Amino acid sequence: MTDITHVESDVPLDVWDPDVAPMVERMRQSGATSFRTVGVQGVRNNLESIVRPTGPAMASVHDADCEGPGGPIPLRIYRPPTAPGSGAPFLVFFHGGGMIRGSPDPFDRLARDVAAATGAVVVNVDSRLAPEHRYPAGHDDAYAALCWVNRHADQIGVDRARIGVGGDSAGGGLAAATALRSRDEHGPNICQQIMFYPGLERPVDRPSMRRFGNSAFLTVDDITWMKNLYLGDDPALDDEYGSPALATDLAGLPPAIVVTGFADPLRDGVEEYGRRLQDAGVPTAILRYPGVGHGFAMQTSTVARARTAMAEVGALAAARFSAGQADSTVSG
């Protein structure tokens, strides 16, 4: 159970961007049911069945795998046309899905968008999923993928000094946790972390959770159900790698880009984490986009504001990667 005192019954249509409102109305008319009711296999099938227009063309896209603690971890690597054949910036990217669903296929367009916007080689990591593989399996896979990229940077043709981590939703939470662990264990040097509306905590009684907790895109019950499947039913057992918002020390983490949508129930918790990063001395951009909700970065084919957000986040990330290249040249 959550401690949220009250959740609004619905989100008014006038809250939504003109490109988003028709989508919300269609979802309401279809009588979409909760994730809990649909079940694990049902939500997996629903996500995999969504057909999205192909994203930006890449110079190459290929599948690979890396060694992981539970066996090989599938990867899909995207090299945009602007990335050089060697010494390119590299973004280890973790897809969303609440840690219970998702694969590189439904996130193909997002990976292409991110690669094109940032100019970085992007690897989409297919971590193990709950409930078959509960925490820390997905987190361990994420960290193993980062370490593998760091070890094989020369073979992949990327610059070890310009490796970032990123992700959307649950994948954004994995990016935050991976950055924490790499700092704590003196692992690979991460140039930056890019988090689209990351899943950082269980539902907490915050204004955005109360106001938008029955959003068409994500509800309080959805979040609670998925968190319990991944982390277990007892929040007292959570730690900072499973719920990064629990981390008490954020100093020494890589520069961050934190992205939220106005009508996302996760918004306030994500932005609080961003402010805590700033307070800890971590250069952090907190970007909130009006009229959109959870998952909006996946909507670039239909939502102009999502395309704007992708361009702005990409420009910031590209600037950070360029700064990392300059720092590497100076230190070298």
C-alpha positions as CSV (number, residue, x, y, z in Angstrom):
1,M,0.0,0.0,0.0
2,T,1.1,3.6,-0.6
3,D,0.8,6.5,1.8
4,I,-0.8,8.8,-0.8
5,T,-3.7,10.6,0.8
6,H,-5.8,11.3,-2.3
7,V,-5.5,10.7,-6.0
8,E,-7.6,12.7,-8.4
9,S,-10.2,10.6,-10.3
10,D,-9.0,11.8,-13.7
11,V,-6.7,14.2,-15.5
12,P,-8.7,16.9,-17.4
13,L,-8.2,16.9,-21.2
14,D,-7.2,20.6,-21.2
15,V,-4.1,19.7,-19.3
16,W,-2.7,17.9,-22.3
17,D,-0.8,19.2,-25.3
18,P,-3.1,19.4,-28.4
19,D,-1.1,16.6,-30.0
20,V,-1.5,14.4,-26.8
21,A,-5.2,15.1,-26.0
22,P,-6.6,13.0,-28.9
23,M,-4.4,10.1,-27.8
24,V,-5.6,10.3,-24.2
25,E,-9.2,10.4,-25.4
26,R,-8.8,7.3,-27.6
27,M,-7.2,5.5,-24.6
28,R,-10.1,6.4,-22.4
29,Q,-12.7,5.3,-25.0
30,S,-10.9,2.0,-25.4
31,G,-11.5,1.3,-21.7
32,A,-7.8,0.6,-21.0
33,T,-7.4,-1.5,-17.8
34,S,-4.8,-1.4,-15.1
35,F,-1.5,-3.3,-15.6
36,R,-2.3,-5.4,-12.6
37,T,-5.5,-6.6,-14.3
38,V,-3.9,-7.3,-17.6
39,G,-1.0,-9.2,-15.9
40,V,2.7,-9.5,-16.7
41,Q,2.4,-11.4,-20.0
42,G,-0.4,-9.1,-21.1
43,V,1.5,-5.9,-20.6
44,R,4.5,-7.4,-22.3
45,N,2.4,-8.4,-25.3
46,N,0.8,-5.0,-25.4
47,L,4.1,-3.2,-25.5
48,E,5.7,-5.5,-28.0
49,S,2.7,-5.2,-30.3
50,I,2.8,-1.4,-30.7
51,V,3.8,-0.4,-34.2
52,R,5.9,2.8,-34.3
53,P,7.2,4.6,-37.4
54,T,10.9,3.9,-38.1
55,G,13.2,6.5,-36.5
56,P,16.2,8.3,-38.0
57,A,18.4,6.3,-40.3
58,M,21.6,5.0,-38.8
59,A,25.0,4.3,-40.3
60,S,24.7,0.9,-38.7
61,V,22.6,-1.1,-36.3
62,H,23.7,-4.5,-35.1
63,D,22.9,-6.9,-32.3
64,A,25.6,-8.2,-29.9
65,D,25.8,-9.5,-26.4
66,C,28.1,-9.1,-23.4
67,E,29.0,-11.2,-20.5
68,G,26.7,-10.8,-17.5
69,P,26.3,-12.3,-14.1
70,G,23.3,-14.3,-15.2
71,G,24.5,-15.2,-18.7
72,P,24.9,-13.2,-21.9
73,I,23.1,-9.8,-22.0
74,P,21.6,-8.9,-25.4
75,L,22.6,-5.5,-26.8
76,R,21.6,-3.5,-29.8
77,I,24.2,-0.9,-30.9
78,Y,23.2,2.1,-33.0
79,R,25.9,4.3,-34.7
80,P,24.4,7.5,-36.2
81,P,25.8,8.9,-39.4
82,T,27.5,11.7,-37.6
83,A,29.5,9.5,-35.3
84,P,33.1,8.8,-36.4
85,G,34.2,5.2,-36.9
86,S,36.5,5.5,-34.0
87,G,36.7,7.7,-30.9
88,A,32.9,8.4,-30.9
89,P,31.0,9.3,-27.7
90,F,29.0,6.3,-26.4
91,L,25.7,6.2,-24.4
92,V,24.8,3.0,-22.6
93,F,21.0,3.2,-22.7
94,F,18.5,1.3,-20.6
95,H,15.0,1.0,-21.9
96,G,11.8,1.5,-19.9
97,G,9.1,-1.0,-19.0
98,G,8.9,-0.9,-15.3
99,M,11.5,-3.6,-14.9
100,I,8.9,-6.2,-15.9
101,R,8.6,-5.7,-19.7
102,G,10.4,-4.3,-22.7
103,S,13.1,-5.3,-25.2
104,P,15.1,-3.4,-27.8
105,D,12.3,-3.9,-30.4
106,P,9.6,-1.5,-29.0
107,F,12.3,1.0,-28.0
108,D,14.0,1.0,-31.4
109,R,12.7,4.4,-32.5
110,L,13.7,5.9,-29.1
111,A,17.2,4.6,-29.4
112,R,17.5,6.0,-32.9
113,D,16.1,9.3,-31.8
114,V,18.6,9.5,-29.0
115,A,21.5,8.5,-31.2
116,A,20.6,11.1,-33.8
117,A,20.0,13.9,-31.3
118,T,23.2,13.3,-29.2
119,G,25.5,12.2,-32.0
120,A,26.6,9.3,-29.8
121,V,26.8,5.6,-30.4
122,V,23.9,4.1,-28.4
123,V,23.7,0.6,-27.0
124,N,20.3,-0.5,-25.9
125,V,20.7,-3.0,-23.1
126,D,18.2,-5.8,-22.7
127,S,18.5,-6.5,-18.9
128,R,16.7,-9.3,-17.2
129,L,13.1,-8.7,-16.1
130,A,11.1,-9.3,-13.1
131,P,9.2,-11.3,-11.7
132,E,11.4,-14.1,-13.2
133,H,14.5,-12.1,-12.2
134,R,13.9,-9.8,-9.3
135,Y,16.2,-7.1,-8.0
136,P,19.2,-6.9,-8.2
137,A,19.3,-8.9,-11.5
138,G,18.4,-6.0,-13.8
139,H,20.7,-3.6,-12.0
140,D,23.6,-6.1,-12.1
141,D,23.1,-6.5,-15.9
142,A,23.1,-2.7,-16.3
143,Y,26.3,-2.3,-14.5
144,A,27.9,-5.3,-16.3
145,A,27.0,-3.7,-19.6
146,L,28.7,-0.5,-18.7
147,C,31.8,-2.3,-17.6
148,W,31.8,-4.3,-20.8
149,V,31.6,-1.2,-23.0
150,N,34.4,0.4,-21.0
151,R,36.7,-2.7,-21.5
152,H,35.9,-3.0,-25.2
153,A,35.8,0.7,-26.1
154,D,38.7,0.4,-28.6
155,Q,37.1,-2.6,-30.4
156,I,33.7,-0.8,-30.6
157,G,35.3,2.4,-31.8
158,V,34.2,4.7,-29.0
159,D,36.0,7.0,-26.7
160,R,36.4,5.6,-23.2
161,A,36.6,9.2,-21.8
162,R,33.1,10.0,-23.3
163,I,30.9,7.2,-22.1
164,G,27.5,8.2,-20.7
165,V,24.6,6.3,-19.2
166,G,20.9,7.0,-19.9
167,G,17.5,5.6,-20.0
168,D,13.8,6.3,-19.9
169,S,11.4,5.5,-17.1
170,A,12.6,2.3,-15.3
171,G,15.7,2.6,-17.5
172,G,16.3,6.1,-16.3
173,G,16.3,4.6,-12.8
174,L,18.8,2.0,-13.9
175,A,21.0,4.8,-15.3
176,A,20.9,6.6,-11.9
177,A,21.7,3.4,-10.0
178,T,24.5,2.5,-12.4
179,A,26.1,6.0,-11.9
180,L,25.9,5.6,-8.1
181,R,27.5,2.1,-8.2
182,S,30.2,3.1,-10.6
183,R,31.1,6.0,-8.2
184,D,31.0,3.7,-5.2
185,E,33.0,0.9,-6.7
186,H,35.5,3.2,-8.6
187,G,34.2,1.7,-11.8
188,P,34.2,3.2,-15.3
189,N,34.4,7.0,-15.5
190,I,31.0,8.2,-16.7
191,C,30.9,11.4,-18.6
192,Q,27.2,12.1,-18.0
193,Q,23.8,10.6,-17.1
194,I,20.7,11.3,-19.1
195,M,17.4,10.4,-17.4
196,F,14.0,10.7,-19.1
197,Y,11.3,10.7,-16.3
198,P,13.3,8.0,-14.3
199,G,11.7,5.6,-11.9
200,L,13.7,6.4,-8.7
201,E,11.3,5.4,-5.9
202,R,8.1,3.7,-5.0
203,P,5.0,5.9,-5.0
204,V,5.3,8.8,-2.5
205,D,2.7,11.3,-1.4
206,R,3.6,14.2,-3.7
207,P,1.4,16.7,-5.5
208,S,2.2,15.3,-8.9
209,M,1.4,11.8,-7.7
210,R,-2.0,12.9,-6.3
211,R,-2.9,15.1,-9.3
212,F,-1.8,12.8,-12.1
213,G,-1.9,9.4,-10.4
214,N,-4.7,8.3,-12.6
215,S,-3.1,9.4,-15.9
216,A,-3.9,7.5,-19.1
217,F,-0.2,6.7,-19.4
218,L,0.7,5.6,-15.8
219,T,-1.2,5.2,-12.6
220,V,-0.2,4.9,-8.9
221,D,-1.5,1.3,-9.0
222,D,0.6,0.5,-12.0
223,I,3.8,1.9,-10.3
224,T,3.1,0.1,-7.1
225,W,2.4,-3.2,-8.8
226,M,5.6,-3.1,-10.9
227,K,7.8,-2.0,-8.1
228,N,6.5,-4.8,-5.9
229,L,7.3,-7.3,-8.7
230,Y,10.8,-6.0,-9.1
231,L,11.8,-5.0,-5.6
232,G,9.5,-7.2,-3.5
233,D,6.6,-6.2,-1.3
234,D,8.6,-4.8,1.7
235,P,9.9,-1.2,1.1
236,A,12.0,-1.5,4.3
237,L,14.3,-3.8,2.3
238,D,15.0,-1.3,-0.5
239,D,18.4,0.1,-1.1
240,E,19.8,2.9,-3.2
241,Y,20.6,0.8,-6.2
242,G,17.1,-0.5,-6.4
243,S,15.5,2.9,-5.4
244,P,18.1,5.6,-6.2
245,A,16.1,8.3,-4.4
246,L,17.2,6.6,-1.1
247,A,20.8,7.5,-1.8
248,T,22.0,9.9,1.0
249,D,25.2,11.1,-0.8
250,L,25.0,12.3,-4.4
251,A,28.3,14.1,-4.5
252,G,30.8,13.0,-7.1
253,L,28.2,11.8,-9.6
254,P,28.5,12.6,-13.3
255,P,26.7,15.7,-14.7
256,A,23.1,15.0,-15.3
257,I,20.2,15.8,-17.6
258,V,16.8,15.2,-15.8
259,V,13.7,15.3,-18.0
260,T,10.1,15.3,-16.8
261,G,6.6,15.8,-18.3
262,F,4.2,18.2,-16.5
263,A,1.4,15.6,-16.2
264,D,3.6,12.6,-15.1
265,P,2.9,11.3,-11.6
266,L,6.7,10.7,-11.2
267,R,7.4,14.4,-11.9
268,D,7.9,15.8,-8.4
269,G,10.1,12.9,-7.2
270,V,12.3,13.1,-10.3
271,E,12.7,16.9,-10.0
272,E,13.5,16.6,-6.3
273,Y,16.3,14.2,-7.2
274,G,17.6,16.7,-9.8
275,R,17.7,19.4,-7.2
276,R,19.5,17.1,-4.7
277,L,22.1,16.5,-7.4
278,Q,22.5,20.3,-7.8
279,D,22.8,20.8,-4.1
280,A,25.5,18.1,-4.0
281,G,27.5,20.1,-6.6
282,V,26.6,17.9,-9.6
283,P,26.0,20.0,-12.8
284,T,22.4,19.2,-13.5
285,A,19.8,20.4,-16.0
286,I,16.2,19.9,-15.0
287,L,13.9,20.1,-18.0
288,R,10.1,20.0,-17.6
289,Y,7.9,19.9,-20.7
290,P,4.3,21.1,-20.5
291,G,1.3,19.1,-21.8
292,V,2.9,15.7,-21.8
293,G,3.0,12.8,-19.5
294,H,5.0,9.7,-18.7
295,G,6.6,8.1,-21.7
296,F,6.4,11.2,-23.9
297,A,9.9,10.7,-25.4
298,M,8.5,7.6,-27.2
299,Q,6.0,9.9,-29.0
300,T,8.3,11.9,-31.3
301,S,6.5,10.6,-34.4
302,T,3.2,12.2,-33.3
303,V,3.9,14.9,-30.7
304,A,5.8,18.0,-31.7
305,R,6.7,18.8,-28.1
306,A,8.4,15.4,-27.8
307,R,10.5,16.2,-30.9
308,T,11.4,19.6,-29.3
309,A,12.4,17.9,-26.1
310,M,14.5,15.3,-27.9
311,A,16.4,18.1,-29.9
312,E,17.0,20.1,-26.7
313,V,18.2,17.1,-24.6
314,G,20.3,16.0,-27.5
315,A,22.0,19.4,-27.8
316,L,22.8,19.5,-24.1
317,A,24.2,15.9,-24.2
318,A,26.3,16.6,-27.3
319,A,27.8,19.7,-25.7
320,R,28.7,17.6,-22.6
321,F,30.3,14.9,-24.8
322,S,32.3,17.7,-26.6
323,A,33.4,19.0,-23.3
324,G,34.5,15.5,-22.3
325,Q,36.5,15.3,-25.5
326,A,38.2,18.6,-24.7
327,D,39.0,17.6,-21.2
328,S,40.5,14.3,-22.4
329,T,42.7,16.2,-24.9
330,V,43.9,18.6,-22.3
331,S,44.6,15.8,-19.7
332,G,46.3,13.7,-22.4
